[in-house]
Amino acid sequence: MQKSLKLFLKHGIREMSNLKLVEWLGISTKTVYKYFKNREELLEQVLHLYHKEQYEMLENLSVEQNAACLFFDVWQIAVETEYKIKKVYYDDLH
């Protein structure tokens, strides 16, 4: 699921056909369908994973620092994360 997440974020949702997905992951189509009903279900699970990781990362920030420093840390993480995601991913989500 981690690799799938990276591929969806890098190439967008529409670009990730089942054929490309299994090719890039190095697995068979059968393996995907063993765990997920379809590509959309895989995407849904991947998005849950992504948001869970983001939430956990925010929870692990130190609340001991002042509000300005905490805000800067959150902003920096958001910018770094956004930089890694292609615009087409957001277009596809829309």
MOGITA-V223841 format. One record per backbone hydrogen bond with DSSP energy under -1.0 kcal/mol. NH is the residue of the N-H (numbers start at 1). CO is the residue of the C=O. If there is no record, write none. Layout:
NH:CO + NH:CO
//
This chain:
5:1 + 6:2 + 7:3 + 8:4 + 9:5 + 10:6 + 11:7 + 12:8 + 17:15 + 21:17 + 22:18 + 23:19 + 24:20 + 25:21 + 26:22 + 27:22 + 32:28 + 33:29 + 34:30 + 36:32 + 42:38 + 43:39 + 44:40 + 45:41 + 46:42 + 47:43 + 48:44 + 49:45 + 50:46 + 51:47 + 52:48 + 53:49 + 54:50 + 55:51 + 56:52 + 57:53 + 58:54 + 59:55 + 60:56 + 61:58 + 70:66 + 71:67 + 72:68 + 73:69 + 74:70 + 75:71 + 76:72 + 77:73 + 78:74 + 79:75 + 80:76 + 81:77 + 82:78 + 83:79 + 85:82 + 86:9 + 89:86 + 91:87 + 92:88 + 93:89 + 94:90
//
